[in-house]
């Protein structure tokens, strides 16, 4: 089991199979999540031209975070990040059970409590 300190908060992250994340507003947590999600390989091409010679093209491979810390911190409030062991991470719509007619009558509304 891993204890991870983020600012003044300690989290337990080594013994979970699933993470559901939304509303991240501190850089250290967003950076950790970005590293946990991983990277993708991107290809880009550079062109050069020297007078008297033909054009020259080079292809390059580089890594890019699947989600940067900034992108994680700017996720809209209706989106959550899901991490399930053995599966690729995914962005999903947050379920708002209290606003979904399918769940009506299955919970006590807060204003009635």
PyMOL commands that set and color helices and strands:
alter all, ss='L'
color gray80, all
select helices_A, chain A and resi 27-37+69-73+97-99+101-103+110-112
alter helices_A, ss='H'
color red, helices_A
select strands_A, chain A and resi 3-6+9-12+18-21+39-48+56-65+79-84+90-93
alter strands_A, ss='S'
color yellow, strands_A
deselect
rebuild
show_as cartoon
